[in-house]
Amino acid sequence: MKQSLLIALMLFACSFTLKAHQLSTAYLNLEADSTEQLKLSGSWQVAVGDLEQKIPFDLNQDNVITWQEIKTKQPAIISYLSKHLSTVQSAEPCLLSYNGELKVDSHFNQSYIDVPVQIVCPSASAAITLKYTALFDIDSNHKAIAAVANSSRVFSQNKQAQVINFNKSSYSDTFTEYVYQGVLHIWMGVDHILFLVALLLTCVLVRNDKRWQGINSKKKIAVDTAWIITAFTLAHSITLTATALELVSPNSRWVELGIAISVLFAALNNIWPLIVRLGWVTFAFGLLHGMGFASVLGELGLSSNYQLMSILAFNLGVELGQLAILAVCLPLLIAMRNYDWYKKWVMPVGSVAIALIALQWSIERF
C-alpha cells in the first residue's frame, strides 16, 4: 500500500508541469506630452500566443504564424483593444486612437505585438480613470503592467479600473503597488515556494544514527529556522537590488536553471543528507533566487521617480509573502515532527515529489 502511494506520488510529480515565472503579461506604456490637453502616446504590447486565443492569426492553418498574417489582422486587433481599453476624465470619455503600424517586440523570449495607442483628454491636470479588461476572460491570472507618465500600475482581474492623478505624488500608490506585487510573486513563484518547503521539511528534525528524529526543543527549531530564513532573505535581497539597479546582468536562462537545481538539491538532501547545516548553502542558493525575483521586477519596471523605493517595496512584499508561507507551514511541521509516519513517509515522499518536479524544470531550462 505504501509503495503504491509512493509510486503514485512520483508519477503525479512527473506529470505535473509548473511554470514558475512566465505568466500571461501585457504592457501598456504611455508618455505624456506637454500641452493644454492631456495627450498620452505609446503602445500596448501583448504576446502573440495570448492574443491568438481571441483573434485567429494562422490563416492557412499551417501551425506557423507569420508577421504578414498578423498585419492582415490589424483591424481586428484594434477593434478588440478598443473594446477593452477606456479612459474617463471628469465623467467624460477621452478620445482613444490607434494610428500607426503594428510592430514586433519580445519579452522573455516570447514574441509580442506592439499596437500604437494615443489617448487625448480635455484637461492636462485632472485625474483620469483608466480601465483595462483584455484577456481576463481566458486567463484569470493575466495582468497588464502599465507605465503611465510617472505612474506605475498593474491591472489584473480584480483591479481592472485605476485612478491616475497627475497632480498628486504617486509615492504611496507606487509603494503599495510594488509591495503587493512582491507578495504576489512569491506566492505564484512555485519554484521559490518549493525551495522553502524543502528546507522546512527537515527544520523540525535532527539526524542521529543515520535516522531522522523529531527535535524536542521548539526554541531550537525556531533558532534553526530563523537562521535559514535569514540567510535566504539576506542573499536574495542583495542580488535582487544589485540586478534591479543593473549593477550585475546575469543570464536569465542560467539563473532559472540554477533555481531549479537549488530546489532539486534541497529536496535530495532531505533523502540523502550531504549537508546538515544548511545556512551557508541556503545563502548561496538565495543569491540565485534574488536574481529570479529581479527578473520579475524588471518586467514590472521601476517607477521613474522612485526607483530605489520601488526595489525596497518589492523586496518587502517578497519578505511578507515568505513570512506568510512560514507562518502556515512551520506550526504544521512542528505538530507532526514526532510521528513516525512523518519521518518515514511524509517528509521523504514530499521531498521525492519536489525533487521530481525540480528535475523536470532543470531539463526544461537546460
DRENVODREN-665537 format. One record per residue (C-alpha): x, y, z negated; residue in three letters. Coordinates in steps of 0.1 Angstrom, whole numbers, plus 5000, padded with zeros to 4 digits. Layout:
XYZALA ...
This chain:
500050005000MET 502750244990LYS 504850155021GLN 501850215043SER 501350555027LEU 504950645033LEU 504850545070ILE 501550735075ALA 503151055060LEU 506151015082MET 504050985113LEU 501951285103PHE 505051495098ALA 506451385132CYS 503251475150SER 502651805131PHE 504252075153THR 504652405134LEU 505652745149LYS 507552945124ALA 507653295139HIS 506353335174GLN 502753435168LEU 500353605193SER 501553965192THR 500854265214ALA 502454605213TYR 500954955216LEU 503455235220ASN 502255585223LEU 504255915222GLU 502556255216ALA 503056545239ASP 503256905225SER 500157075240THR 496957235227GLU 495256905231GLN 496456575217LEU 497956375245LYS 499356025238LEU 501155845265SER 502655505265GLY 501755135271SER 500054825259TRP 502254515261GLN 500654175260VAL 502053825265ALA 501153675299VAL 500153355282GLY 497753535258ASP 496053745285LEU 495853445309GLU 493353295285GLN 491053585294LYS 492053655330ILE 492953365353PRO 496253465370PHE 497153135387ASP 495153195418LEU 496452905438ASN 496352665409GLN 499952555412ASP 500652605375ASN 503052885382VAL 502153245375ILE 503853495399THR 504253865395TRP 502153915426GLN 499253715411GLU 499453935380ILE 499454265400LYS 496454135420THR 494554125387LYS 495454485377GLN 491754605379PRO 490654315357ALA 493454385332ILE 492554745329ILE 488854665327SER 489554425298TYR 491654665279LEU 489154955284SER 486554735266LYS 488854665237HIS 490654985230LEU 488955305220SER 489855635202THR 487455875184VAL 488256225171GLN 485756425151SER 483056175161ALA 483656235198GLU 485355965220PRO 488656055235CYS 489456015272LEU 491455695280LEU 493055645314SER 495355385328TYR 497255555356ASN 500455385369GLY 501655055380GLU 501954745358LEU 505454655346LYS 507054355331VAL 508854325297ASP 509954045273SER 509853985236HIS 511453675220PHE 511953505254ASN 508253555263GLN 507053745294SER 504854045287TYR 502754265309ILE 503254635304ASP 500054835310VAL 500255215312PRO 497955395287VAL 497155765282GLN 494755905256ILE 493656265255VAL 491756415226CYS 490556775222PRO 492556875191SER 496256835187ALA 496056825149SER 492856645139ALA 492956285128ALA 491956015152ILE 490455665147THR 492055405169LEU 490155075174LYS 491754765189TYR 489754445194THR 491554245221ALA 492253875219LEU 490953825183PHE 488053605196ASP 490553355209ILE 493253385182ASP 492253505147SER 496053545140ASN 496653775169HIS 498054115159LYS 498854435177ALA 501854635165ILE 501255005172ALA 503755285171ALA 501655605175VAL 503755925174ALA 505355895139ASN 502955645125SER 503255265124SER 500155045122ARG 499454675126VAL 495954585139PHE 494554245130SER 491254075130GLN 490554225095ASN 491954575104LYS 490654655139GLN 490055025133ALA 492555255116GLN 492755625110VAL 495855815120ILE 496256165105ASN 498956375123PHE 498856655096ASN 499456425067LYS 502656245058SER 502255875065SER 504655775037TYR 502155595016SER 500355435046ASP 503655325060THR 504955185027PHE 501654995021THR 501654855057GLU 505254725055TYR 504754565021VAL 501654395034TYR 503554265065GLN 506354135043GLY 503853935022VAL 502053815053LEU 505253695069HIS 506553485040ILE 503053325038TRP 502953255075MET 506653165078GLY 506252795073VAL 510052725075ASP 510652965046HIS 507852815025ILE 509152455031LEU 512652565022PHE 511452694989LEU 509252394982VAL 512152154990ALA 514252344964LEU 511452354938LEU 510651984941LEU 513851894920THR 513952214899CYS 511952024873VAL 514151714875LEU 517751624864VAL 519951344879ARG 521151084854ASN 522550744862ASP 521650784899LYS 517950844889ARG 515751144887TRP 514351224853GLN 512051504841GLY 513651794823ILE 512151824788ASN 513052184782SER 510752434800LYS 513352704792LYS 516052514812LYS 513552474841ILE 512852844841ALA 516652934840VAL 517552694868ASP 514652814889THR 515453174883ALA 519053124894TRP 517952954927ILE 515253214934ILE 517653504926THR 520353364948ALA 517853324977PHE 516453674971THR 519853844969LEU 521153675000ALA 518153735023HIS 517854095011SER 521454155022ILE 521154025057THR 517654155062LEU 518854505055THR 522054475075ALA 520354325105THR 517454575104ALA 519954865103LEU 521854695132GLU 525054655112LEU 525054295124VAL 523454155155SER 523053775152PRO 521853555180ASN 518253475172SER 518353125187ARG 521253025163TRP 519553195134VAL 516352995139GLU 518352675143LEU 520252745111GLY 517052805092ILE 515752465104ALA 518952295094ILE 518752465059SER 515252315054VAL 516451975066LEU 519451985042PHE 517352095012ALA 514951805018ALA 517551535024LEU 519551654994ASN 516551554973ASN 516651204986ILE 520451154987TRP 521851424963PRO 525151554975LEU 524951884957ILE 523251914923VAL 523952274916ARG 522152454944LEU 522752814936GLY 525652884960TRP 524152664987VAL 520852854984THR 522753184987PHE 524453075019ALA 521252955035PHE 519453265022GLY 521753475044LEU 520253295074LEU 516653335062HIS 517253705058GLY 518253735095MET 515053545103GLY 512953795083PHE 514754075101ALA 513753945135SER 510053985125VAL 510854335111LEU 512454415144GLY 509354305162GLU 507254525138LEU 509554815144GLY 510955065119LEU 509055385111SER 510855665128SER 510555895098ASN 511055635070TYR 513455375083GLN 515155275051LEU 511855285032MET 510355055058SER 513054805053ILE 512754815015LEU 508954795016ALA 509054495039PHE 511654325017ASN 509454404986LEU 506554235004GLY 508653925011VAL 509553904974GLU 505953944962LEU 504853674986GLY 507753454974GLN 506753504938LEU 503153414945ALA 504353084960ILE 506453024930LEU 503553104906ALA 501452844923VAL 503952564927CYS 506152574896LEU 503352514870PRO 502052214890LEU 505552064893LEU 506152114855ILE 502951934848ALA 503951634870MET 507651614862ARG 507451334836ASN 505251094856TYR 506850804873ASP 504750854904TRP 506051204908TYR 509751104905LYS 509350784926LYS 506850884952TRP 505551244954VAL 509051414953MET 510751164977PRO 507851135001VAL 507251505001GLY 510951555008SER 510851305037VAL 507851475053ALA 509651815050ILE 512851665065ALA 511051515095LEU 509351845102ILE 512652025099ALA 514351775122LEU 511751835148GLN 512352215145TRP 516052155148SER 515651955180ILE 513252215195GLU 515552505186ARG 518852355197PHE 
